[in-house]
Amino acid sequence: MDSSWQQIAADKKSHQLDSVPKEWISSAQSLPSEKTLNVIDFPQESNVLSALDREITESSVASLLSNLASSKWSSVQVTTSFYKRAIVAHQLTNCLTEIFVPRSLARARELDEYLEKTGTVVGALHGLPISLKDQISIKNIESTIGYVSWIGQFAKQNSVLVDILESLGAVPFVKTNVPQTLMWAETFNHVFGRTSNPYNRSLTSGGSSGGEGALIALKGSPLGVGSDIGGSIRIPAGYCGLYGFRPSYNRIPYAGCVNTMEGGDSILSVLGPLSNTLDGIKIFFKAVMSKEPWLKDPMVIRKRWSEEEYNLADHGNGKNLCFAIMWDNGVVVPDPPVRRGLEITKAALLAAGHRVIDWKPYKQAEITKNINDIWTAAAVEDFKRAAAPTGEPIITSMALQQDTEPLVFHPSDGGISAFELWQLQKKKRDLRQEHLNRWEETVNQTGTGRPVDAIICPMAPHTAPPHGLNKIPQYTLPWNLLDYPALIIPVSQVDQELDAKQPREDFYTADDRANYEQYDPATYENAPISIQVVGRTGEEEATIAMSEIIDQALKGAQSQP
Amino acid sequence: MDSSWQQIAADKKSHQLDSVPKEWISSAQSLPSEKTLNVIDFPQESNVLSALDREITESSVASLLSNLASSKWSSVQVTTSFYKRAIVAHQLTNCLTEIFVPRSLARARELDEYLEKTGTVVGALHGLPISLKDQISIKNIESTIGYVSWIGQFAKQNSVLVDILESLGAVPFVKTNVPQTLMWAETFNHVFGRTSNPYNRSLTSGGSSGGEGALIALKGSPLGVGSDIGGSIRIPAGYCGLYGFRPSYNRIPYAGCVNTMEGGDSILSVLGPLSNTLDGIKIFFKAVMSKEPWLKDPMVIRKRWSEEEYNLADHGNGKNLCFAIMWDNGVVVPDPPVRRGLEITKAALLAAGHRVIDWKPYKQAEITKNINDIWTAAAVEDFKRAAAPTGEPIITSMALQQDTEPLVFHPSDGGISAFELWQLQKKKRDLRQEHLNRWEETVNQTGTGRPVDAIICPMAPHTAPPHGLNKIPQYTLPWNLLDYPALIIPVSQVDQELDAKQPREDFYTADDRANYEQYDPATYENAPISIQVVGRTGEEEATIAMSEIIDQALKGAQSQP
């Protein structure tokens, strides 16, 4: 009762692997040394995994589901394979929070028995292990989200999404790490520590769904669920070379999740999938929709998966699309690898017969400021109250040495009045209207008779940066305010020659200069390069479909001589 | 410039009828005396109207559209007929704000010429005059919403809905009266004065869309648009014997309207239709949806009109529905006529082969308190700033003598912090979740295999009360917080014998006792009796369809011997 917060945290952490069979845990000497930065291929070499484990964990979501449904692989087998690899991933990057092996395997066994007995699958995700960001509640399991003060709070019931995933036959099997407060684009907290990027462990895996990023990149999970209020799905997806999807507000049920800043009804956090393959994104979204989540979460929009919209009925049936690339946001110019990712994409789309025009950024800095102002209206009070019970400090920097300036939030900022908040929200409404008008007006530039079909832009001005150096996520935040669905597609990796630093003289802003000065391809060695595909509010189906077109174009271009 | 607010208001009011042809204005002696309370049938006798004017203004929306499309009646003719009757209605009840005859007739003429030339209608509402609550902006016309301080602010552009209505061929022809601040369930302001109920002018027409209520009841408009954040469409509809529909948040575009309490993103005001016939409600909603409003207003949900949902695919295709009647809310027991309206409905539904069970009210008082707390978070500051430029007082009572206690709002209440507001909004989320769970659980009581198809309940504990005596609208507010679509259906009128006062001893609350003591059928003579049909979030199509079923059952029962 009177333990220090450090003691409570250490005690919790010391029991983290209690449910893991010893043979799944790699010995210290079998693991890469701390100096080995790139560990992305290590699990394939790990002797914890059998050949079958490797085959299974390298499979796409569609392939897994097919082999599960045909009983080629049992759910116990698939869950075990991913669990073993998840533990390896955790030892490499510290990506997990809650681990509950017996419970998951028992559920997998039930599913296997059901299939054997009835000859039919329980649902569209039958037998598939799924990882969940720590905040997604599973009955009788903790959701600390990195607050020492929340240790010991076991969920009284599943979140609605977990109920739905289980009804679809999925097997939740691990929960994943987050930053304290959830409001950082990196992943570090006093309970579970820091998550690293498996492509280069001196870099962040991003945040706040940073545990998901590292875990899935290492193929320790075929499909994970994160949340995104300012980039928290897209940033880990982008930094870790994954597909990650931020749907519009209120399509995936959020009810029953633990969260910070609850009651802030204006800029909504949303749940969404991360996966190594794009099929995982679509399968997840369509499956969840099939369960009529609006009957379980009052916030969810009553709208079924639309095959018509997926077939791009509003976008010329997917022929001769016109994409617009926002090369930079007018505030910070992206680093060479990020620019190269966009150039690769443009060339691939042109080669595939689509049009590509430029997107002129519109009030991006103002939008970013507005969203931050709305959050800081009451964030500090919220954080303080959450941390108060144990007296744990609120983290004000993600640096390795916790002594730098606060980044995203400034906990010294006081709160504002409800009236002042309303004025910010009114401003937000106007920004959304203006941006919508802007998009509609592009009908005059596309040559297709339609406005731009989707925007393509950077996910950040840099690839995954060193720990503590992630700035405000200004390339993801605006789409949260505008409520545009956005999907991350991996394109390449940092190349020391192709991405050499170029001389620059003129800078938009001090941040632009700082970002330029920070760039050195050696710092970012092996970091994944991604693009962000941005659709219009409510166009989840179309955004997935257009992302598939872009992904195919990229793959087609790569396969050219 | 230095005029007093009284002078500014009087000047505005003195020009209200400037654009009206003299022959449309009834002489004082031809109008009923002030002592004549029931004026509902007066327009039919008025010598301002021709026989054709009477025939046209007595027609249903469907019939008007059909006769407009076939060129039996021109839009100039139809608009003129309604305009003339609207002016009579205005002279009887003071229901109008902005009147712009030449502009509307010019538009009607354009539509007539288009039809003559092309043989086709402009859209689904071709030629139909539509009345608009004062806050719905029409380019170059004022939207004062009763603030003297806002006189002279001419709209720079149409609200999105007006653009859509015009593209559908509708003819906006008058704007209608509201209470200052819009946050009252009665209609009175310093600019335009008070609107009365045409069934009994000692009673209120309700509010805040109270001008619409009086105008449409007198058949001065076939279809009007109001707004509803706590009952502002349903209360005038119910008090004036109309159909009125509050859709869920963000289906009908609100962008570009003038409003109070802007930026309060939690409990949203919505626009919706009022009409003398239920066909008007469906025609309006379906027509607006057909114009893809999500491409014009960023808040609108991307969801087309669903014929499948209208056909009640989720409700057993409309056969053997199970309705649940909430006879009272556990706070204030409805007066005899209101109870009788529910009994008539129950009998009619049973006779039509549907099931009817009881709905146990759930936390109705707590829901009402939460919604009020959220509004008052910053309402007073909002109101004060709006009124400040001219120094006009904020109205704190709707009584004929402005000296009673404030009713809905307490302008003495101070604002709260953003953090406190978030806590209220978190509470709201929980209330919504609990209520959804409650509804789902009714699957065990219906005998249909489905949860209750719709709730039927009072719109208020009383019929239209005397001016100044409308209490907090506790029978409409909860559905705004829960975001349930709700449609008002007229059932009957107060009957001095059938609705005699009954002895009662026990009361839920002091409000319950006060309401009981206030009741006397003589006070409420001729007041319309209505019911409220409540669907589930996003079920606009199904709620309209079920209301049609209920309306048919009621009409079928009336036609029985």
Chai-1 contact restraints between the chains, C-beta under 6 A:
chainA,res_idxA,chainB,res_idxB,connection_type,confidence,min_distance_angstrom,max_distance_angstrom,comment,restraint_id
A,A255,B,Q433,contact,1.0,0.0,6.0,A-B,restraint_1
A,E262,B,K426,contact,1.0,0.0,6.0,A-B,restraint_2
A,G263,B,W422,contact,1.0,0.0,6.0,A-B,restraint_3
A,G263,B,Q423,contact,1.0,0.0,6.0,A-B,restraint_4
A,G263,B,Q425,contact,1.0,0.0,6.0,A-B,restraint_5
A,G263,B,K426,contact,1.0,0.0,6.0,A-B,restraint_6
A,G264,B,W422,contact,1.0,0.0,6.0,A-B,restraint_7
A,D265,B,D265,contact,1.0,0.0,6.0,A-B,restraint_8
A,D265,B,S266,contact,1.0,0.0,6.0,A-B,restraint_9
A,D265,B,Q425,contact,1.0,0.0,6.0,A-B,restraint_10
A,S266,B,D265,contact,1.0,0.0,6.0,A-B,restraint_11
A,P298,B,R432,contact,1.0,0.0,6.0,A-B,restraint_12
A,P298,B,Q433,contact,1.0,0.0,6.0,A-B,restraint_13
A,P298,B,L436,contact,1.0,0.0,6.0,A-B,restraint_14
A,I301,B,I301,contact,1.0,0.0,6.0,A-B,restraint_15
A,R302,B,G538,contact,1.0,0.0,6.0,A-B,restraint_16
A,K303,B,K303,contact,1.0,0.0,6.0,A-B,restraint_17
A,A377,B,A418,contact,1.0,0.0,6.0,A-B,restraint_18
A,A378,B,A418,contact,1.0,0.0,6.0,A-B,restraint_19
A,A378,B,F419,contact,1.0,0.0,6.0,A-B,restraint_20
A,A378,B,W422,contact,1.0,0.0,6.0,A-B,restraint_21
A,E381,B,F419,contact,1.0,0.0,6.0,A-B,restraint_22
A,G415,B,S417,contact,1.0,0.0,6.0,A-B,restraint_23
A,G415,B,A418,contact,1.0,0.0,6.0,A-B,restraint_24
A,G415,B,F419,contact,1.0,0.0,6.0,A-B,restraint_25
A,I416,B,A418,contact,1.0,0.0,6.0,A-B,restraint_26
A,S417,B,G415,contact,1.0,0.0,6.0,A-B,restraint_27
A,S417,B,S417,contact,1.0,0.0,6.0,A-B,restraint_28
A,A418,B,A377,contact,1.0,0.0,6.0,A-B,restraint_29
A,A418,B,A378,contact,1.0,0.0,6.0,A-B,restraint_30
A,A418,B,G415,contact,1.0,0.0,6.0,A-B,restraint_31
A,A418,B,I416,contact,1.0,0.0,6.0,A-B,restraint_32
A,A418,B,A418,contact,1.0,0.0,6.0,A-B,restraint_33
A,A418,B,L421,contact,1.0,0.0,6.0,A-B,restraint_34
A,F419,B,A378,contact,1.0,0.0,6.0,A-B,restraint_35
A,F419,B,E381,contact,1.0,0.0,6.0,A-B,restraint_36
A,F419,B,G415,contact,1.0,0.0,6.0,A-B,restraint_37
A,L421,B,A418,contact,1.0,0.0,6.0,A-B,restraint_38
A,W422,B,G263,contact,1.0,0.0,6.0,A-B,restraint_39
A,W422,B,G264,contact,1.0,0.0,6.0,A-B,restraint_40
A,W422,B,A378,contact,1.0,0.0,6.0,A-B,restraint_41
A,Q423,B,G263,contact,1.0,0.0,6.0,A-B,restraint_42
A,Q425,B,G263,contact,1.0,0.0,6.0,A-B,restraint_43
A,Q425,B,D265,contact,1.0,0.0,6.0,A-B,restraint_44
A,K426,B,E262,contact,1.0,0.0,6.0,A-B,restraint_45
A,K426,B,G263,contact,1.0,0.0,6.0,A-B,restraint_46
A,R432,B,P298,contact,1.0,0.0,6.0,A-B,restraint_47
A,Q433,B,A255,contact,1.0,0.0,6.0,A-B,restraint_48
A,Q433,B,P298,contact,1.0,0.0,6.0,A-B,restraint_49
A,L436,B,P298,contact,1.0,0.0,6.0,A-B,restraint_50
A,G538,B,R302,contact,1.0,0.0,6.0,A-B,restraint_51
